Amino acid sequence: MEIALTLLVVVLDVYTSAHILLHKRDARSASAWIGMTWLAPPFVGPVLYYLFGINRIHRRARKLISAHPRIAAAAKPPVGIQPAVPPQPGNLDALVRVGGRVNGRLLLPGNSVDPLINGDSAYPAMLEAIAGARRSITLCSYIFDNDPVGREFVDALGDAHRRGVAVRVLVDDVGARYSFPSIFRKLRQADVRCAAFLPALAPWRAQLLNLRNHRKLMVVDSGVAFTGGMNLRRGHWLARAGSSPIQDVHFRLRGPIVAALQETFAADWEFSTGERLEGPPWFDVGAAAGGVLARAVPDGPEPESEHIHGLILGALAAAQHSVRVQTPYFVPDASLVSALNTAALRGTEVHILLPERGNLPWVQWAARAMLWQVLTYGCRVWLAPPPFDHGKLMIVDGAWSMFGSANWDVRSLRLNFELNVECFDASLAGRLDELFREKQSRAREVTLAEMDGRPFPQRLRDGFAHLFSPYL
């Protein structure tokens, strides 16, 4: 009996070690788990690895996505011929190829992109587009609050439906619960067809709390799209925000890029409801509307489809003169930290703009714990004063820009469904650079000495919060 039990322990330890070697990408993590497997009391190491070491989030994501052909196809290169695009400056021409290989989607010429600052500009433009809709409206949001602004959108969508416009609204199930009662009842009362993305609050579906649809997208008559980082809630409309204002930037896009964005919504909608959106009134061939080269960059929680993460790395590698990053949540992984530092060491100006006071204290603590890692090598970090700024921008060499829903943290870049857009256009990048500089002019620069001089209890708290950065 003793021999049989010993053999069972050895076989289990060998099997567990083999699984660790095959599936753990981080060598330090693999070494730690293998050590625990062999050195812990019998059965303890394999049991702990089974409970806590296996990434069930990615496994669940892969299973969900593979079961829905359209959303799986949306993560793969589309069938088509890349339109001819004008050559870019040497470093950016390389970035054109990086985007194509990382993302597999077409870089489309002939687009216009207009920044819309805060809800004060974005919401009236979106409501005007809804009021003028004649054929179709699709809307996806992470948060759609049941507040005065949310209800104004419901009224506009209901009016459009009564005019005969086909309307579809998709709201993330977790994000919908930021207000109570949720907006779904109001949408249904207005006879607007709506759906929740991955209902997740049942205890047996707790893993889905990490697989959220964080995208923000609206397409009207397949001719104009709105996307960026802005949810639908009162706080973004600063004139109506009351005590909780939230700054942000959204974008209005026209041209061929609209169809690419609509395809992302259609995949998510089919994933959630089974209804397939094809042809009119959902899709149309977009006529040229400007001179911006643009590419949609949808991303999901499969490890093989970290498109935005890969594109950021490519942009940092291509940068020669300047990199400007604005994000509300800055908890990058080691590869992004290294890429930022390498760019700074090459002599590239790297400026990172963060909120001085975040809306999620534990994320802010984790960010403070790792700022020394970029400050040490020449990156410059700026803290913008309140109100809280939720904007997400990246600008390289005054000619390339990227915006959308993704933050610089693991949750966005590995665990959520996100949507960004990359653009090659010096005029657009210049406008965004001006916006960045204006915000920077009101911010204060944080120094390495300041980070090192924080009181010991703060440094201890921040370091503890950083331990949980993969889950923030």
N, C-alpha and C positions, 0 to 999 in steps of 0.2 A: 504493500500500500504506500509506504514511504517513498519507494523508488518511483512508483507511478505518479505520485504527487509532484516529486521533484522534476520528472520529465515534463509534466504538464506545465509547471512554472517556467522551465527553460523554453519550451515550444512557444508559450504565450509571450515571453520576453523577446524571443527571436522574431516572432511575427510582428509584435508591436514596433520593434526597432526597424524592421524592414519597411513598415508603413510610414514611420517617421522619416526615414531616408528618402522615400519616394515622394512624399507629399509636403514636407516642410521646406520652404524656399530659403528661410533664414538659417544660416549655419549655427548661429549661437542658440537659437531656439531649439533646433534639432539636437544639438549637443546636450542641452539642459534636459530635454525630455528623455533622451537615451540614458543619460546618467541616472535620472529618477527611476526609469524602468528597471535598471539592473541593481541599483543600490537601495531602493526602498524595500520594505518587507514584502514577502511574496504576495502577488496579485494587486498590491496597492498601486504601483506605478502604472501598469496597463489600465487599471480602472480609472485612475485620475486622467490619463491621456484620453481615454474614451469619452469621459465626461467633459473635459475642458480643453483638450488639445486639438480635436478635430474641428476644422472650420465648417460647421454645418450651414453657416450663412451662405457661403459660396456654393455648397452642394445643393442647398434648397433653391438658390437662384438659378443654377444650371438646370435643375429639374423643371422649374416653372417655365423658364424661357424655352427650353427645348420642346416642351409640350405645346407651345404656341408658335407655329411656323412663321407667322408674319413678324413677330417681335424678334425671333431668332434671325430672320433674314435682314431685319433692320440693322443688326449689328455687323453685317457682312458687306463686302463691297457690292454695290449695285451693278447690274448688267448695263453697260452703256459705254459710250466713247467720251473720253475727257475732252470737253470743248477746248479749242485753242485759246490760250491765255497769254497775254503779253509777258515777256521776260521780266523778271524782277532783278533788283540789285543782287550781286553775287551771293551774299549771305541769305537773303530772303528767297532767292530762287531755290536754294537748298531746302528752305523751310516749306516751300510749295511741295517738294517731293516728300519731305518728312510727313506732312499732313496727309498726303495721299496714301502713303504706306502704313501709317499708324491707324488712320481712320477708314481708309478705303472708299471714301466718298468723293464725289466730284467737286472740284473748285469751279464755281459758276460765275461767269462774267455778267455784267449788265444790271447790277443791283443798286438800289439806293438804301442808305441806312441813316436814320435820324435819331440821335439821342434825345430822350425825353426825361428831363430832370424832375425827380420826385413824382408822387402821384398827382401833384398839382398840374403837371403837364401831361403825364401819361394817361390818367384816368379820363379826363375830358376827351382826349384823342381816341381812346378805346371806345368810350360811350358814343362818340360821334360816328365811328365806324360801324358800331352795332346798329345805330339808328338808320344808317344809310344802306345796310345790308339788304340784298335782294334775293340771294340764293342760298347761302350757307354760312354758318358760324360754328367754329369749333373752339373750345376753350378748355385749357388744362391749367390747374393751379395746385400748388402744395397746400396753401392756406386760402380758404375762401370764407371769410368771417361772416357771421350773421350779425352785422352791425349796419349803421346807416349807409356806408359805402357799398357793402356787399348787397344789401337789399336794393340799392339803386341799380346795380348791375343785373339783379334778378328781374326787376321791372323792365329794364331795357331788353333783356333776353326774351322775356315773356311777350313783350310787344312785337318783337321780331318774329317769334313763333306764330302769333296771331296774324301777321302779314303773310304767312306762308313760307317763311324762311326755315330751312332745315337747321336745327340747333342741336348740338351735342356738347355736354359739359362733363368733364372728368375731374374729380377732386380726390386727392389722396385721403385715404380713410383716417389716418392719424392726424394729418393737417386739418381735416374738416372739424376735428374735435377741439381745436383751439378756442372755439366759441360754443356756447351751449344755450339753447339747442342748436344743432348744426344747421348749415344752410340748406341741407337736402330737402327738408320739409317745405321751405319757401320755394325752391326750384320746382318741386312736384306740384305745389299749389298753382304755380304759374304755367303748369303743363309743359315744362322744359324737360326734355329727356336728359337724364343725368345718371352718373354711376360713380361708385367709390372704387378707388384703386386698391386692390389687395386688402380687404377687411382683415384686421390683425389683432383686435383686442381680446379675442377668445384665448384663454390660457394655453390651449394646445397649438395656437398659431403665434406664440410669442416671438419666435425667430423672425417673423415677418416685420417686426418693429424696426429691423435694420434694412429692409428692402423697400424703401419708400420712393414714391414718385415725387421728386423735388423739382420737376420741370415747371416752368411758367410759360405758357404759349397761348396765343389767340390768333386764329386765321379767319378772315372775313372774305367771302366770295372768291376764295382761292387767289386773291389779288394783293392783299396786304396782310402782313403778320406783325404781331407784337410779341417780343420776348425779352428776357433779361432776368433780373433777380427779384422783381417786385411781385409780392403776393397781392391778393385782393383783401385789403383791410383798411380801416379808418386811419391808422397811424401813418400810412404813407402819404396821405393827402394832408400836407402840413397845415394848410389853412383850416382844416377841420379836426386835426389830430388830438386836440386837447392836451392832456398831460403826458402822452406817450408818443411823441413824434418820431418817425423813422425816415431818415434820408435814404434815397436809392436812385438808381438810373435804369430806365427801361429803353427799349429800342423799337422803332417802327421800320419795317423792311418791306420793300417792293422789288419785284423782279423774279427771275427764275428760282432764287433761293426759297421763295414762299412754298413752292411745291415740295421741296426737300424737307422743310419744317412740317408741312402738313402730313407727310409720310410718317414722321415720328408720332404725331398725334394719332393717326390712323392705326398704327401698330399698337399703341397703348390702349386705344379704344377697343380694338378687336381682342386684345389680351384680356380686357376687363369684362366685356359684354358678349363676345362672340360675333358681333355685327361687323361686317366688312365694308369699309368705305372705299369706293372705287369710282373713277370717272366723274362726270358732272353729277351733282353740283359741287363735289368736294375737290376735284382736281381740274386744273386747266393749264395750258401752256402759258407760262408767264412771259410777257413781253419785256424787253429791256427797259429799265427804269432809271439807270444811272451808270456810273463807271466803277462801282466797287466790285472787286472779286471777293466772293464769300463762299464759305463752306459750312454746312451744318455738322456739328460734332455731338451726336447723341452718345450717351455712355450708360453703362449698366453695371451691375454688381458681379458679372463674371470676371475672373482674373484675367482671361484672355482678351477682354475688351476694355482695358483701361486706356481709352482713347485720349481723354483730356489730360490725364497724367503724362502719357507719352508725348503729347503735343507740347505741354509746358516744358518738358525736358528738352525737346527739340528746339523750341524757341529760345530757351536759355543758352543752349549750345551755339545757336546761330547769332545771337546778339553780339554786336561789335561796339556800340556807342552807349546805349541806354536801355534799361529795363525799368518799367514802372508797374508796380503791383498794388492793387487795392483789393482788400478782402476783409469781411467782418470777422472771420474766424481763421486764424493762422496757426495751424498745428501740422506743419508739413512733415512727411516722412524723411528718412535719412537721404534718400536719393535726391529729393528736391532741395534739401539743405545743401548738399554737396554741389548741385548744379548752380544754385544761387552764389555760393562762395567761389566756385570756379570762374563764373562770369565776373565777379568783383575782382578776383585776383588777375584776370586778363586786362583789367583797366576799364571794364564796362561800368558805367554808373548804375548802381542798383538801388532803387528807392522803393521802400515798402511802407504803405500807408494803412494804418489800423485804427480802429476806434479807441479812444482813451478809456471809454467806459462802455463795456459790452453789455449785451442783454442776457448773456449766459455766463455767470461769474466763473463757473468751474472750467469753461473753455478758455476764458481770459487768463485764469491762473495757469493753465497748462501752457498757453502761449508765452506768458512771461518767463516760465521756467526754461524755455529753449531759445529765447531771443539772443542770448550770449553766443549761440552757435553761429549766427549770421553776422552779428556785430563784430565779432573777433576778426573776421576776414575782410571787412571793408564794406559790407552792405550797410545802408543807412535806413533807419526805421523811424517813422513819424507817427505820432499819436494825435488823431483828430479829436477836437472837443465835441461835446454833445451839441445837438441831438445825435443819437446813435446812427451811424452810417452803415447801411446794409449793402452798399454798392460792391460790385465785383468786376474789376477791369484788369487787363494786362496789355501793356503797350511796349513794343520793341522797336528801337531805332527810328521812332517817329514815322513808321510806315506800315507796321503790322499791329493788329489789335485783336483781342479776344474778349468776349463778354458772354454772360449767360447766367445759369443758375448755380454753377459749381463753386464751392468754397475751397480754400487751401487746407483741407483736412481729410483724414482717412474716410470719414463718413461720406463725404461727397465723392471722393475720387475712387472709392472701392465698394461702398455699401449701398449707395442710392442710384436711382435712375435720374440722370442729369441731362441737360441740353445746353451746349455752348455754341457760339458762332465765331469762326475766325475770319478776319477780313484783311485783305491787302489793299490799302488805299492811304496815301499820305495825307490827303485832306481830312478824312475821317480820323485817322490817328492823331493828326494835329489838333482837331477839336477835342478829342478825348484827353490829349496831353494838356491842353489848356484847362480842362475841367479838373484834372489831377493836380496841376500846379496851383489852381485857385484853392482847392481844399488843403493842399500842402502848406500854402501861405498862412493858413489859420491854425495849423498844427504845430506841435512842438517836437523837436527831435529828441529821441531817447538815446542815451549813451551806455556804453559797456560799464562805465563806472557807476551809473545809476542802478543798473541791473545787479551789479555785484554788491552795491551798498544797501540793498533792501534788508530790512530787519530779519533776523534769523527765523522767527515764526512764519513770516511771509514766504521766505525761500523754501522752508520746509513744506508749507501748505501747497505752494506752486509745484514743487517737485513731486509731491504725492499725487496731485491732479494730473501731472504729465504721465504718470504710470498708466493712466487710463486713456491716453490719447488715441489708441486704436478704436475706442468705442465712443468718442466724443463727436 
